[in-house]
Amino acid sequence: MYWSATEMKFHLTTKESELSDDRSLAGKTAIVTGAASGIGRATALLLHDRGVQVVAEDRDPAVEQMAQQGIVPLVADVTEEDSAARAVALARDEFGSLDVLVNNAGVIINQRVTEMSLQDFNSVLTVNTIGAFLHTREALKVMSEQGSGAIVNVASYASFQVFPTIAAYAASKGALAQLTRAAAVEAIEHGVRVNAVGSGDVVTNILNDVRSDGQEFLAEHGRGTPIKRAAQPKEIAEVIAFLASDRASYLVGSVVMADGGMGISLS
Ligand SMILES: NC(=O)c1ccc[n+]([C@@H]2O[C@H](COP(=O)([O-])OP(=O)(O)OC[C@H]3O[C@@H](n4cnc5c(N)ncnc54)[C@H](O)[C@@H]3O)[C@@H](O)[C@H]2O)c1
């Protein structure tokens, strides 16, 4: 893969060890959805590295390969109503508590509105928004009772910005941003914080079912931002880990943009 000068500088100066010395999350238990790939995988591994016990949930059976001490995989589809309750029960049975939920599982379909079937539109909304709602509902029941916890939703620049063919995805992520805020004002009454990261382009597998050059496309799209590169999954995982930690104690209903400046730039 071709790296520009700014991309190369990032890769040369950012070592795994520099991203792994924060112990503020140690001892907590987390559920991470969509943990088999991309941002979810990076988040599960980063949290684990920082002493968090993780339920790694994904519909892709490949998630089972993440099994190790402190990581329990769960093969489940976030759109099925009982998946969230299963994940919460697994966290409590295996690790005795639930402190963090990361609603990360997501899909995209690129089609113009006039060409999109109801089934396709629904399939994006059901994973990206309804899956997060179901997991938030079940996690909040437990977290509210214990009087603490943090929920982090993986939103997007598409929560706020659009281009042709992104209607279903943008609708799902716009709804996720509002779900974040609406859940946040209810949850904080019980000591639980709900926030989101608004991710920019990240080099992952998310476009693999949509186009053959998915990763190259994301990398190229990222070069159009002020920072002139797409993110690596661990850069978004860092923001998620911060929002999940007590260090983010005053953030309630925030959608924190991690987009290389995309959202503030006209060019
Ligand atoms: N990659 C980007 O440029 C980008 C930008 C903004 C936001 N995001 C968001 O980041 C999140 C993670 O995406 P990614 O880029 O890492 O993609 P990815 O395709 O690498 O990973 C997504 C994971 O979610 C899982 N998943 C999908 N549907 C599921 C379901 N119904 N039940 C359980 N698991 C399911 C997939 O199996 C996969 O492992 C998504 O919510 C996505 O919308 C990504």
The ligand as a MOL file (V3000), in Angstrom:
LIG
                    3D

  0  0  0     0  0            999 V3000
M  V30 BEGIN CTAB
M  V30 COUNTS 44 48 0 0 0
M  V30 BEGIN ATOM
M  V30 1 N -14.3280 2.4990 8.5980 0
M  V30 2 C -14.7720 3.7420 8.5510 0
M  V30 3 O -14.3260 4.5560 7.7140 0
M  V30 4 C -15.8330 4.1760 9.5130 0
M  V30 5 C -16.1530 5.5480 9.5690 0
M  V30 6 C -17.1130 5.9770 10.4730 0
M  V30 7 C -17.7500 5.0640 11.3010 0
M  V30 8 N -17.4290 3.7430 11.2060 0 CHG=1
M  V30 9 C -18.1570 2.8080 12.0760 0
M  V30 10 O -17.2570 2.0130 12.8010 0
M  V30 11 C -17.9180 0.8030 13.1810 0
M  V30 12 C -16.9930 -0.3640 12.9220 0
M  V30 13 O -16.8060 -0.4880 11.5340 0
M  V30 14 P -15.4260 -0.9050 10.8740 0
M  V30 15 O -15.0550 0.2030 9.9830 0
M  V30 16 O -14.4790 -1.3530 11.9020 0 CHG=-1
M  V30 17 O -15.9190 -2.0980 9.9350 0
M  V30 18 P -15.5480 -3.6460 9.8720 0
M  V30 19 O -16.4000 -4.1750 8.7580 0
M  V30 20 O -14.0980 -3.8520 9.8050 0
M  V30 21 O -16.0780 -4.2160 11.2590 0
M  V30 22 C -17.4580 -4.2560 11.5580 0
M  V30 23 C -17.7440 -5.5280 12.3680 0
M  V30 24 O -19.1520 -5.5100 12.7190 0
M  V30 25 C -19.6300 -6.8420 12.5630 0
M  V30 26 N -21.0730 -6.8390 12.3470 0
M  V30 27 C -21.7470 -6.3310 11.2950 0
M  V30 28 N -23.0580 -6.5630 11.4270 0
M  V30 29 C -23.2100 -7.2290 12.6070 0
M  V30 30 C -24.3230 -7.7550 13.2930 0
M  V30 31 N -25.5700 -7.6640 12.7840 0
M  V30 32 N -24.1440 -8.3630 14.4920 0
M  V30 33 C -22.8820 -8.4870 14.9900 0
M  V30 34 N -21.7850 -8.0300 14.3720 0
M  V30 35 C -21.9450 -7.3910 13.1980 0
M  V30 36 C -18.8770 -7.3770 11.3380 0
M  V30 37 O -18.9210 -8.7950 11.2960 0
M  V30 38 C -17.4860 -6.8210 11.5700 0
M  V30 39 O -16.6910 -7.7050 12.3190 0
M  V30 40 C -19.2120 0.7640 12.3870 0
M  V30 41 O -20.2880 1.1450 13.2280 0
M  V30 42 C -18.9970 1.8040 11.3170 0
M  V30 43 O -20.2010 2.3600 10.8490 0
M  V30 44 C -16.4880 3.2790 10.3420 0
M  V30 END ATOM
M  V30 BEGIN BOND
M  V30 1 1 1 2
M  V30 2 2 2 3
M  V30 3 1 2 4
M  V30 4 1 4 5
M  V30 5 2 4 44
M  V30 6 2 5 6
M  V30 7 1 6 7
M  V30 8 2 7 8
M  V30 9 1 8 9
M  V30 10 1 8 44
M  V30 11 1 9 10
M  V30 12 1 9 42
M  V30 13 1 10 11
M  V30 14 1 11 12
M  V30 15 1 11 40
M  V30 16 1 12 13
M  V30 17 1 13 14
M  V30 18 2 14 15
M  V30 19 1 14 16
M  V30 20 1 14 17
M  V30 21 1 17 18
M  V30 22 2 18 19
M  V30 23 1 18 20
M  V30 24 1 18 21
M  V30 25 1 21 22
M  V30 26 1 22 23
M  V30 27 1 23 24
M  V30 28 1 23 38
M  V30 29 1 24 25
M  V30 30 1 25 26
M  V30 31 1 25 36
M  V30 32 1 26 27
M  V30 33 1 26 35
M  V30 34 2 27 28
M  V30 35 1 28 29
M  V30 36 1 29 30
M  V30 37 2 29 35
M  V30 38 1 30 31
M  V30 39 2 30 32
M  V30 40 1 32 33
M  V30 41 2 33 34
M  V30 42 1 34 35
M  V30 43 1 36 37
M  V30 44 1 36 38
M  V30 45 1 38 39
M  V30 46 1 40 41
M  V30 47 1 40 42
M  V30 48 1 42 43
M  V30 END BOND
M  V30 END CTAB
M  END
